[in-house]
């Protein structure tokens, strides 16, 4: 930008022709103004092509992105002053290496379905074209292999081998600051080294289990060598495999210990030395990891008593059972806004749940926690194991809680009743989301009155999962009185009612359309948890409820209009009858209006059966 300003000064001072340029042309020569124009077209931090692979992507943005790219291309072709900034924005974020390959002569490559392949050796001229664009790329999200989830274009093996032998020193993209390497395999994992730069700050590595045979010594060596080439990484994510098919690198500690400015870490199992290292980082705000399969040692517990995780805002811990989690939390004191715990082998975890929740309440600052997620997977040893609502009582201390998401295996039943739900509502007045086993089928249910009480105490609630016993209002006849004395919760938009059975959807819809008129999603009787027979038997009734909730407000508005029209017609008829019976009524009304200007708003004639109302 300073160089461009200097060029403008030389043009202004050293060239007499510049003084005769149009004012608009001279304005465009100002670099700051040009960037203002480009910022309106595509904001500097707005990904242009990698946005589809980002979690916050909204599919409705696709047309906007296409329009942005076309506009930037048009600006690049408008004049030389626009070419540089427009190309910088077009190439700043890449959703794969394929666009760079397509800029090379078409005699070099061919497309076979969703795969690009080289059909000859790259020449020096090819590399010269490559270098016209590679320095403009700052962010790369590359998918190494195809996926059933999408049909992204990928590069063949010959392309990767050719890119591994450039006529210049690595890296291939010298200004890269963000690298996402997805769908890698044992063969393509090695090529990540071609893109590691000293200024890299974000590194995301992900590979599905089907692409990796094992994370062997070769892959471990490559992973361990990465920090030496990019010492400034602050955002690191590593996931090999998915779900229960996780291939753990032998040692992530050798990677993590090289970075002292980490702000976000998402990875697999971290050893005790790695946990201690992460706990001492002053800038770490987000941490997602898996605890070792055995409880941490007493020595590590003692070291975690000192002030640790000072800047932590989000903590996501996965472990085998609750006993391992308790050992980690026993002496830990943190103040995150978001807590998430996943227990992968929940066979003996149900009975230990109250103690674990007590450790959470003791080790977390009560004023800071806003979101808490607890997930227990795997079937318990005793079918239909009960979890008492009393287990959640220690969490009542978190008075700023906005979200509670508790999910246990479908065979675990949370014993909820009206008293427990009302205590939750009073403890968490700022609650926005409450999920207690979204798809459970339980005989322990709350009543509609308690459901309404929850809404009254939590005015910000937007989504809820609770099993309700609707028997008191699930009747054939619709009551004449307005439900819940006309109370209406305006923010609730989504509800999970689990295995709640209803026989009269019209009655339920009348109730819900008053209590939660803005609800637009109701889920109940999921076939994955309740079986196809129950789903087919009970789910259609809830679909009818949702359709009626959307229809009733329209009918009510129509009814109000009809009643208002009838009232107006009745008043007009009454006034007309009065005038026919007393021809001087109009003059009397005019006189009454004139007299009313002194302070009377209306006058009533109590001597007649009707009332004469005069307004001004």
VENJO-V323388 format. One line per field, one symbol per residue. ss: DSSP state (2 for helix, 1 for strand, 0 for the rest). burial: 1 if it has 16 or more other C-alpha atoms within 10 Angstrom, else 0. A space follows every 10 residues. Layout:
ss=???
burial=???
This chain:
ss=0222222222 2222022222 0022222200 2222222222 2000000000 2220000022 2222222222 2222220002 2222222222 2211000222 2200000011 1100111100 0002222222 0002220011 1110001001 0001102222 2220000000 0000000111 1100000022 2222200000 0111111022 2000002222 2222222220 0000111111 1100110000 0022220000 0001111110 0222222220 0000011111 0000000222 2220000000 0001111110 0222222220 0001000111 1110022222 2222222222 2221000000 1111110000 0000111122 2222222000 0011111000 0111100222 2222222000 0011110000 0000011222 2222222000 0011100110 0000000000 0022220000 0001111100 0000222222 2222200000 1111002222 0222222222 2222222222 2222222222 2222222222 2222222222 2000222222 2222220000 0000000000 000000
burial=0000000100 0000000000 0000000011 1000100100 1100001111 1100000000 0000100110 1110110000 1110111111 1111111101 1001000110 0000111100 0100000001 0011111111 1111110000 0111110011 0001010001 1111111111 1111100111 1111111111 1111111110 1101000011 0011011001 1111111111 1000001110 0111110111 1111111111 1101111111 1111111111 1100110001 1001000111 1111111111 1111111111 1111111111 1111111111 1011011111 1111110111 1111111111 0000101110 1111111111 1111111111 1111111101 1101111111 1111111111 1100111101 1111111111 1111111111 0011100000 0010000111 1111111111 1101111111 1111111110 0111110011 0000100110 1100110111 0100000000 0000000000 0000100100 0000000010 0110010000 0110000000 010000
